[in-house]
């Protein structure tokens, strides 16, 4: 696997408290501050983007998506049996008396 060369720069300003906290956290993780900040920001960015409520799809991908939604659901016997059984949380005998 090829390692990407880091050529892009980010310029940030922080308060003394923010910098101090970030430096301490990086030290606890055994990382340099720059690596810690980039990794943390990248993880947060991935979470934010994964949680988007709207996505752009090509016409072909949209048609595939609509076809998948329009297909009738498959029946799974084991899942049906599981969903018809009472939950362990609903069973009185599963709660120990004190």
C-alpha positions as CSV (number, residue, x, y, z in Angstrom):
1,X,0.0,0.0,0.0
2,X,1.5,3.3,-1.1
3,X,1.8,6.1,1.5
4,X,0.3,9.4,0.4
5,X,2.6,12.4,0.5
6,X,1.3,15.1,2.7
7,X,1.6,18.4,0.8
8,X,-1.5,20.3,1.8
9,X,-1.3,22.7,4.8
10,X,-3.9,23.7,7.3
11,X,-3.4,26.9,9.3
12,X,-5.2,27.1,12.6
13,X,-5.5,29.4,15.5
14,X,-6.3,28.2,19.0
15,X,-6.5,29.6,22.5
16,X,-3.8,28.7,25.0
17,X,-6.2,26.3,26.7
18,X,-7.2,24.6,23.5
19,X,-3.6,24.1,22.5
20,X,-2.6,22.9,25.9
21,X,-5.4,20.3,26.0
22,X,-4.6,19.1,22.5
23,X,-0.9,18.8,23.4
24,X,-1.7,16.8,26.5
25,X,-4.1,14.5,24.6
26,X,-1.5,14.0,21.8
27,X,1.1,13.1,24.4
28,X,-1.3,10.6,26.0
29,X,-1.8,8.9,22.6
30,X,1.9,8.9,21.9
31,X,1.5,11.2,18.8
32,X,2.8,14.4,17.6
33,X,0.4,17.3,17.9
34,X,0.0,17.7,14.1
35,X,-0.7,14.0,13.6
36,X,-3.2,14.0,16.5
37,X,-5.0,17.1,15.1
38,X,-5.2,15.7,11.6
39,X,-6.4,12.2,12.7
40,X,-9.0,13.7,15.1
41,X,-10.3,16.2,12.5
42,X,-10.4,13.5,9.8
43,X,-12.4,11.1,12.0
44,X,-14.9,13.8,12.8
45,X,-15.2,14.8,9.2
46,X,-15.9,11.2,8.2
47,X,-18.6,11.0,10.9
48,X,-20.2,14.2,9.8
49,X,-20.2,13.2,6.1
50,X,-21.6,9.7,6.9
51,X,-24.5,11.2,8.8
52,X,-25.7,13.4,5.9
53,X,-29.3,13.1,5.1
54,X,-29.0,13.8,1.3
55,X,-26.7,12.1,-1.2
56,X,-26.0,12.7,-4.8
57,X,-26.4,9.7,-7.1
58,X,-25.9,9.2,-10.7
59,X,-29.0,8.2,-12.7
60,X,-27.9,4.6,-12.9
61,X,-27.2,4.4,-9.2
62,X,-30.6,6.1,-8.4
63,X,-32.4,3.6,-10.6
64,X,-30.6,0.7,-8.8
65,X,-31.6,2.2,-5.5
66,X,-35.3,2.6,-6.5
67,X,-35.4,-0.9,-7.8
68,X,-34.1,-2.2,-4.5
69,X,-36.8,-0.3,-2.7
70,X,-39.5,-1.6,-5.0
71,X,-38.5,-5.3,-4.6
72,X,-40.8,-7.2,-2.3
73,X,-39.2,-8.2,1.0
74,X,-37.8,-11.6,1.4
75,X,-39.3,-13.8,4.1
76,X,-36.8,-15.4,6.6
77,X,-38.3,-18.1,8.7
78,X,-35.7,-17.8,11.5
79,X,-36.2,-14.0,11.7
80,X,-40.0,-14.4,11.7
81,X,-39.7,-17.0,14.6
82,X,-37.4,-14.7,16.5
83,X,-39.7,-11.7,16.2
84,X,-42.7,-13.7,17.3
85,X,-41.1,-14.9,20.5
86,X,-41.3,-12.8,23.6
87,X,-38.2,-10.7,24.4
88,X,-36.0,-11.7,27.3
89,X,-36.8,-8.2,28.6
90,X,-40.5,-9.1,28.6
91,X,-40.2,-12.4,30.5
92,X,-40.9,-12.0,34.2
93,X,-38.8,-15.0,35.1
94,X,-35.7,-13.4,33.6
95,X,-35.7,-10.7,36.3
96,X,-34.1,-11.9,39.5
97,X,-36.0,-11.0,42.7
98,X,-34.1,-9.2,45.4
